[in-house]
């Protein structure tokens, strides 16, 4: 029986390795614009377009997207919820008779990060039961090539899967922005081809596996580098218009969102906004146990193209030798809960030593430099208990 791909839902996920990868882009744009005495021409603007500009113009951009696990020794799957989350997605796909493929996207003469990469991701997906029918390598160097010509026949067949998981491990370098643009050009051309041939366009989700490990400069001191966990997420296309969403979302939400877009019956309830019984006064910076902040994954499908008012939630964060709790109003960072640190999570009122925990007001304290754990000790205590 021939499958009608025009009626089969499809989701494409593109994971770049590290953000930002376009640090040289702004300098290049400034140089090009400075050479034009009367301002940049339309051609110059087109040539200096950033690699992610098209996503900004056509997608829902989640500006408060946080990586929830940035430990250096974790597996490739744990960034997005780990084995249990992937097994849940695998069960839903298997029940629906859906398939997946894994694509490693490369660009000639581009520096790539050195790690296990797509081979580790392939092992993880297969180990969790994801119905993976193909694992391919696709060269995106020729950005002028038609989508049917930029890969083999096997690649063309692989991109007909319901879930196409793409890895682009581009390292930060002088040509990283150009490499990212070529990768996205290839992906958009294949999206267009599938839309023309099958009558529908897959949902495209783009994000990063890691942020930049850069802290603030002295004399300021940060308890946790915000750049390491704070990266963008784009979802394209959507039912509404392109927009920017400020709702607090995390990397563990990614697989729940994929499940919703793939039409899983078990995810149908997640496709609508959670109930908001009452919008609290933001001036009351108090976290109480009675609020029962949800800490589980949430599908982001209902936020695409039509921002909704969402209840506050709790994102649990993990890093090397620290863990954190993030709500819309606070970020709590505490040391790793080893036996020697367990007795340091309550307020000690001693500022003479390295603080046992730090609390930051969000979103005002963008770089996590103003510790308010003494001012909002009750909130810090409650958040510490919620992640204990």
BELKA-V255609 format. One record per pair of residues at least 4 apart in sequence whose C-alpha atoms are under 7 Angstrom apart, sorted by the first residue. I is the first residue (numbers start at 0). J is the second residue. Records with the same first field share a line. If there is no record, write none. Layout:
I->J ; J
This chain:
3->7
4->197
5->197 ; 198 ; 199
8->161 ; 261
9->161 ; 162 ; 201 ; 202 ; 261
10->161 ; 162 ; 163 ; 201 ; 202 ; 203 ; 257 ; 260 ; 261
11->162 ; 163 ; 164 ; 201 ; 202 ; 203 ; 204
12->163 ; 164 ; 165 ; 203 ; 204 ; 205
13->164 ; 165 ; 166 ; 204 ; 205 ; 206
14->165 ; 166 ; 167 ; 205 ; 206 ; 207 ; 208
15->166 ; 167 ; 168 ; 169 ; 206 ; 207 ; 208
16->167 ; 168 ; 169 ; 207 ; 208 ; 209
17->170 ; 207 ; 208 ; 209 ; 210 ; 211
18->207 ; 209 ; 210 ; 211 ; 230
19->210 ; 211
20->170 ; 171 ; 175 ; 176
21->175 ; 176
23->27 ; 173
24->28 ; 49 ; 176
25->29
26->30
27->31
28->32 ; 47
29->33
30->34
31->43
32->38 ; 39
35->39
39->43 ; 44
40->44
41->45
42->46
43->47
44->48
48->52
50->176 ; 179 ; 180
51->55
52->56
53->57
54->58 ; 233
55->60
56->241
57->235 ; 241
58->233 ; 234 ; 235 ; 236 ; 241 ; 242
59->233 ; 234 ; 235 ; 241 ; 242 ; 243 ; 244 ; 303 ; 304
60->231 ; 232 ; 233 ; 234 ; 242 ; 243 ; 244
61->231 ; 232 ; 233 ; 243 ; 244 ; 245
62->231 ; 243 ; 244 ; 245
63->245 ; 246 ; 247 ; 248
64->229 ; 230 ; 231 ; 232 ; 247 ; 248 ; 249
65->228 ; 229 ; 230 ; 248 ; 249 ; 250
66->78 ; 228 ; 229 ; 249 ; 250
67->78 ; 249 ; 250 ; 251 ; 315 ; 316 ; 317
68->77 ; 78 ; 316 ; 317 ; 318
69->78 ; 228 ; 317 ; 318
70->317 ; 318 ; 319
71->319
73->77
75->119 ; 120
76->80 ; 81 ; 82 ; 123
77->81
78->250
79->250 ; 251 ; 253
80->84 ; 251
81->85
82->86 ; 127
83->87
84->88 ; 254
85->89 ; 127
86->90 ; 127 ; 128
87->91
88->92 ; 254 ; 258
89->93 ; 127 ; 128 ; 129 ; 130
90->94
91->95 ; 263
92->96 ; 97
93->97 ; 130
97->161
98->130 ; 131 ; 132 ; 160 ; 161 ; 162
99->130 ; 131 ; 132 ; 160 ; 161 ; 162 ; 163
100->131 ; 132 ; 133 ; 134 ; 157 ; 160 ; 162 ; 163 ; 164
101->121 ; 133 ; 134 ; 135 ; 163 ; 164 ; 165
102->134 ; 135 ; 136 ; 137 ; 164 ; 165 ; 166
103->117 ; 135 ; 136 ; 137 ; 165 ; 166 ; 167
104->136 ; 137 ; 138 ; 139 ; 165 ; 166 ; 167 ; 182
105->137 ; 138 ; 139 ; 167
106->138 ; 139 ; 140 ; 178
107->140
109->174 ; 178
110->169 ; 170 ; 172
111->168 ; 169 ; 170
112->168 ; 169 ; 170
115->119
116->120
117->121 ; 166
118->122
119->123
120->124
121->125
122->126
123->127
124->128 ; 129
125->129 ; 131
133->157
135->154
137->150
139->149 ; 181 ; 182 ; 185
140->181
142->181 ; 184 ; 185
144->148 ; 149
145->149
146->185 ; 188 ; 189 ; 192
147->155
150->154
151->155
152->156
153->157
154->158
158->163
169->175
170->175
171->175
174->178
175->179
176->180
177->181
178->182
179->183
180->184
181->185
182->186
183->187
184->188
185->189
186->190
187->191
188->192
189->193
190->194 ; 200 ; 201
191->195
192->196
193->197 ; 200
194->198 ; 199 ; 200
202->235 ; 236
203->234 ; 235 ; 236
204->233 ; 234 ; 235
205->232 ; 233 ; 234
206->231 ; 232 ; 233
207->230
209->227
210->226 ; 227 ; 228 ; 229 ; 230
211->226 ; 227
212->224 ; 226 ; 227
213->224 ; 226
214->221 ; 224
215->219 ; 220 ; 221
219->368
220->368
221->367 ; 368
222->332 ; 357 ; 367
223->367
225->229 ; 366 ; 367
237->303 ; 304
238->304
239->303 ; 304 ; 305
240->304
241->304
242->304
244->306
247->327
248->252
249->314
251->296
252->256 ; 296 ; 297 ; 298 ; 299
253->257
254->258
255->259 ; 296 ; 297 ; 298
256->260 ; 298 ; 299 ; 300
257->261
258->262 ; 263 ; 266
259->263 ; 266 ; 267 ; 270 ; 298 ; 300
263->267
266->270
269->297 ; 298
270->298 ; 300 ; 301
271->301
272->301
273->309
275->309 ; 310
285->378
286->378 ; 381
287->381
288->381
292->311 ; 312 ; 313
293->312 ; 313
294->312 ; 313 ; 314
299->303
302->306 ; 307
311->326 ; 327
312->326
313->324 ; 325 ; 326
314->324 ; 325 ; 326
315->323 ; 324 ; 325 ; 386
316->322 ; 323 ; 324
317->321 ; 322 ; 323
318->322
320->334 ; 335
321->332 ; 333 ; 334 ; 335
322->332 ; 333 ; 334 ; 335
323->330 ; 331 ; 332 ; 333
324->330 ; 331 ; 332 ; 382 ; 386
325->329 ; 330 ; 331
326->330
327->361
328->360 ; 361 ; 362
329->358 ; 359 ; 360 ; 361
330->358 ; 359 ; 360 ; 361
331->357 ; 358 ; 359 ; 379 ; 382
332->356 ; 357 ; 358
333->355 ; 356 ; 357
334->340 ; 355 ; 356
335->340
336->340 ; 341
337->341
343->355
344->355 ; 356 ; 383
345->380
346->376
348->373
350->354
357->370 ; 372
358->370 ; 371 ; 372 ; 379
359->364 ; 367 ; 369 ; 370 ; 371
360->364
364->368 ; 369
371->375
372->376 ; 379
375->379
376->380
377->381
378->382
379->383
380->384
381->385
382->386
383->387
